[in-house]
Amino acid sequence: MQFDILSIFPAAFESYLSTSILKRAQDDGRIAVRVHDVRAFSLDKHNKVDDTPYGGGAGMVMMVEPFDRALESIQARPGAEGTRIILLSAKGRPFDQAAARRLAGYDRIVLLSGRYEGVDERVALHLVDEELSIGSFVLTGGELPAMVVVDAVARLLPGVLGNDESAQHESFSAAETVEHPQYTKPEIYRDWAVPPALLSGHHAEIDSWRREQSIEQTRKHHGQKNKQDHLSQ
């Protein structure tokens, strides 16, 4: 799969992409990641990519033209077969494991990282296939969300994790539940002991414990979140 990322801070991606699993996936040819500097596509002599918003208001808004020129340069247009163009936006649809699985079916993903007060709405209306958000909060830019999408999607691709079965049994994969708790050596640390079921050597008992814990952890953490969301409305 090929990832193209449009950003005014391309250096922000260097460290993460050159580390661990994503680096190995690139070295093995399982994914390719290209980061494009949006400023390079500005017609302004100072490479300006933002301007004041029509109607007034605080902050600056990223202009449509540099994004349009960048997408034209990398030959990416909405609706293209095998390609999905995504604007990372606080007002976008929530990005979750189901969305990651859906995107893993494409050959190419193009991610647009906004900055400042936002992006000219014509980018969302005419230049992308969808808008995605990684949470109900506001960040200073779309670089972190872009890295989240690359990581979440790439690890679902064949061979990226080394053990494809691993991705099938983790949180939100087989069902809408989180993964069961994990333990490793030592068996007892201070007076904190590993649950006896995991030490039994009985596979059916272990599987049963893991299923129960997965349901309980989902209820405990995500059930509480839903309750808080309801109370805040």
N, C-alpha and C positions, 0 to 999 in steps of 0.2 A: 504494500500500500504506500501511496505517496501522500505526504502532508505538505501543504504550502501554507505558510503563516505570514500574514501581512501585519507589520508593526512599525512604529517609529523608534522602537528600542530593540533592534534585533540582537544586540549583545546580551540582553536579558535571558535568552534561551540557551546560551552556549554551555554554561555549567551543567544544567540539568540534562541536556541532550547528550552530553559527553560523559555521562556517568551510568554505571550499572547496566540494568536490563535494556534500556533504550539505546545505549551505546552499542551493546552486543547485537541488538536487533538490526541496527544500521550496518554494523560491520559484516553481519551475515547476509545482508541484502534482503531482509524480510520487510523492512520499512525504509523509506527515504524521506528525509525532512529538509525542506528548503525554507529559509526565513528571508523575507523580502522587506527592504526598508521602504516604507511608504513615502518618505521624504524624497526619495530618488525619482518619484513620479510627479512631483510638484513642478508647475510651470513658473513659480515664483523664483526670483534670483536668489532669495535667501532660503529656498526649500520650505517655505511656509505651507503648512497643511491644515491650519485652523483659522477661524475668523469669528467675529462677533455674531450672536444669534439675531435673526430677524425678530422684531417684536420686542427686543430688549431682554435684559436678564443678566444674571451673573455668569461669569465664566466664558469659555470659548468653545466653539463647536467644530469638530473635524469636518472638512469639506468633502463633497461627493467626488469631485474630479480626480484627486490623487488615487482614490480607491478604484475608480472606474479605469483609469489609465493602467494601474497596477494589474488589475484583473485581465485587462486586454493584453498586456505584455506576457502574462503567464498563460494566456489562452484558457481562461476560466469564465464561463457564463452560466447563469442559472438554468436549471433544467437539462444540463448536459448529461448524457448517459454515463453512468459510472462515477460521476463527480457530485459532491455535495458541498455547496458554499455556505458558510455559517458565519454570522455576525455574533460575537460574544457581547451580550447586552444584559443589563440588569432587568430589563422588561421582557426578556425572552422566556421561552418555555423552559421549565426545569430540566436540567441535564441529570439523568439518573442511569442506573445500570441498563435499563431497557433501551434507553437512547444510545448508550455505548454499543450494545449488541446490534442495534439497527445500523449504526454508522459503520460497524465493522464489515458490513456487507458491501461497502463501496470500494472502488479502486483508488479513489483520490478524494481527500478532504481538504478544503481550503478554509482557513480560519482568519477572520478579520478582527484585529484587536483595536478597540477604540481607546480614546484617551480624553482628557479634559472634561468638559461638561456633558459630552456625548458626541454622537455622530449624526450628520445630516440625515434626516429620515428617508431621503431618496435612496440612500444606500440600502436600507432595509426593504424598501418598496420595489426597487428595480434591479439590484445587483446581487442579492443573495437568495438562497433557497429557504433559509429559516434563521431565526434568532434563538440563541440558547443562553441560559443563565445557570451558574453553578450554585446559586443560593440566594436567599432573600436578604441580601446585603449589598452594599456598594463598595467597589474597589477603586483604586486610582487608575486602573487601566485593565485592558483585556488580556494582558500577557499571561498572568497566572491562570485564568480560565482556559486559555488556549493550551497551556501545558497540561492542565487537568484532562482536557479532552484527548490530547495526544496520548497521554499515559493510559487512560482508561480504555481507549479503543485499541491501542497497539497491543496491550497485554492479552487481548482476546484473539489475536490473530494466531494462526497455526505456527507453532515452533518458537514463538517469542518468549514464553515462560520456560521453555525447555521441557516442561511437563504439562501438556495441554489439559490433562484431567484436573489439574489444580484449579483452573479457572471455572470449572463446572460445579465445584462444591463450596465456593466461597460465598460471602454475603450477597444477597439479592440475585443469585444466579439461577439455581435450580427452582427456587420459589421466592416469594416476596418476604423472605426472612433473612436475618443477619446470620453470620457464621457462628458456630458454637465456639466456646472458649477453648484456647489452646494452652498446653502446659509442656514443659521440658525439664530436664535435670537441673537441680537436684530434686529428689522426691519430696524432701522437706527442707524449706528454707526458713530460718528462725522457727516459728511454730506454724508456718503456713504450709499445709500439706496438699499434695495433688489429690484430686477426688479419687476414691477407691475404685470406682467403675473403670477408670482409665488404666488401672494397674491390674485389672482382673485377668487380662489375656483372653477374655470371652468376647468375641467380635459382636455377637448379637446384643450383649449388654452394653458394650461401648457405643454401638450405633444407636441404641435406644436412648442412652444418656445424652448423646450429642443432639439427637432430634428434640428431646425435651428442653435442653439448654438453648437450642436455637430459637425455639418458640418463646421461651421465657425471656431471653435477651431482647427479642423483637418487641415483646409486650412491654418490657421494662423501659427500654430506651425510646423506641419509636411510638409506643402507645402514649407515653408521657409527653412527647413532643406534640402529638396530635391534640392532646388535652390542652396543652398550653396555647397552641394555635387557636383552638376553639374559644378559650377564655379571653384571648386578646382581640377577638373580632367584635 
